[in-house]
Amino acid sequence: EYFLVDEAMFHARPDLVLCGRTLTGHAPAKGQQLEDHYFGSIPERSYNFMIDFETECHKLGIPVRTRHNEVAPGQFECAPMFEECNLAVDHNTLLMDVMEKIARKHHLRVLFHEKPFAGVNGSGKHNNWSMGTDTGKNLLSPGKTPRTNLQFLTFFINTIKAVHEGADLLRASIASASNDHRLGANEAPPAIISVFIGGALRHVLEEIENRVDGKAFDELEKADLKLDIHNKIPDLMLDNTDRNRTSPFAFTGNKFEFRAVGSTANCARPMTVLNCIVANQLKAFRTEVDAMIKGGEKKDSAILIVLRRYISECKAILFEGDNYSDEWHAEAARRGLNNIKTTPEALEMYLTEKAHNIFVDNKIFSERELHARVEIEMEEYAKKIQIEARVLSELVYNFILPAAVTYQNELLDNIAKLKSAGVGESAYAAQLTMVMQMSEYLNNMRNSLEAMIEERKKANAIEDAGERAKAYCTSVKPHFDVIRKYADYIERYAPDSVWPLPKYRELLFVR
């Protein structure tokens, strides 16, 4: 998902140029409330851009397939055909570069930031993931016989188990300063990792849990169970497993869709983590099943017994309801699921014993590499918030404050002229009220800005990258919303003739 904005207006907004998002901006009267942009007719200028970048992508072997309007005004989506993971990640990164270059030829700019505009939907990347054999067989596609469906359930349940055990690492894999704005913002999954599988498959898992008691059972019981499961799975269709678009990790017929990845992200990081936790889980599963077979259990029975235990152990992460709701946050806490809301907190998950067991023991990363990655990403986070803080200061002092003072002077000049004309105070009471309101907004905005600058100085003095990132997150960043509130008040009341920045109604609707 991405936004397109006019190039001239892009260059007139220092925050878009330097941060990729608007740091101030009053909401327009019309946003996305009519839902008239989603899947509507693509504006001609945007359509021409899409045709050109798709053509260039096909020349490079990038299999771009779909295009459409997204929910927010000025927001669009493109999607490729599936490929092997390494190639798909490379193509995704190259695709972003192609889009930026082609957009300039159309005097447009592409915004990949997860939340470039407040008050409308943000952007993400839906990573559709599955497993296959070297002959092309999809291991997450339900089979046509009881045996192949047991194979499907084996990989399906092990993936759920892996996500349950590695949820914090998955959260860390999507952590960034920009994605923090999107996660949980009522158009994207929350920072709580859960799995949606749909009612049909939930009933299948319940069948296994209820009928496999952890003890050996005879061949007739095993055959009956496999046949009953097989009879339920053929009813599985793509449309009855894809009804929950609020889920961060949803099964959609023959694949899982990791929906919490940010639109600026390099997909290599979340895909590396997902592949690692699933591989680690499959190794553990193989070890447990082999031990049971060695103890005299039949292979299919051993598989079902282990799968049954996995179902019981990871039920907490299965959720079919609305992930956007406050009720889910409370329910997730009762289930013991973590809600890691900020990037510094999420990145620390890479330094846990669990992360060591998965990445170091499996020789994916060394201990030193893990620590280096965390330090680099902590430093990047702090620098991005630092840049936004500096740009916000420039916006206030170079654009917003002068515009407010100009408007105040116009009001005061009008008041003085009315007074000199001998009219009563009631004739300029509204103007006087606006002057006082502007003064209040300016003072509050400046006080918050100076407080932010002081906190920034304190954060800059911290040597440790992790602690500096936390300071920027907890002490500097909270001032952004307060400063923005008063800046947006000023924008709301100041006339267009004195306002120097393109407004949301122009950025989102000028096509």
Buried (B, 14 or more C-beta within 10 A) or exposed (E): BBBBBBBEBBEBBBBBEBBBBBBBBBBBEEBBEEEEBBEEEBBEBBEBBBEBBBEBBEEEEBBBEEBEBBBBBBBBBBBBEBBEBEEBBBBBEBBBEBBBEBBEEBEBBBBBBBBBBBBBBBBBBBBBBBBEEEEEEBBBBBBEEBEBBBBBBBBBBBBBBBBBBBBBBBBBBBBBBBBBBBBBBEBBBBBBBBBBBBEBBBEBBEBBBEBBEEEBBEEEEBEEBBEBBBEBBEEBEEEEBBEBBBBBBBBBBBBBBBBBBBBBBBBBBBBBBBBBBBBBBBEBBEEBBEEBBEEEBBEBBBBBBBBBBBBEEBBBBBBBBEBBEEEBBEBBEEBEBBBBBBBBBBBBBBBBEBBBEBBBEEEBBEEEEBEEBBBEBBBBBBBBBBEBBBBBBBBBEEBBBEBBBBBBEBBBEBBEEBEEEEEEEEEBEEBBEBBEBBEEBBEBBBEBBEBBBEBBEEBEEBEEBBBBBBBBBBBBBEBBEBBBBBBBBBBEEBEEEBBEBBBBBBBBBEB
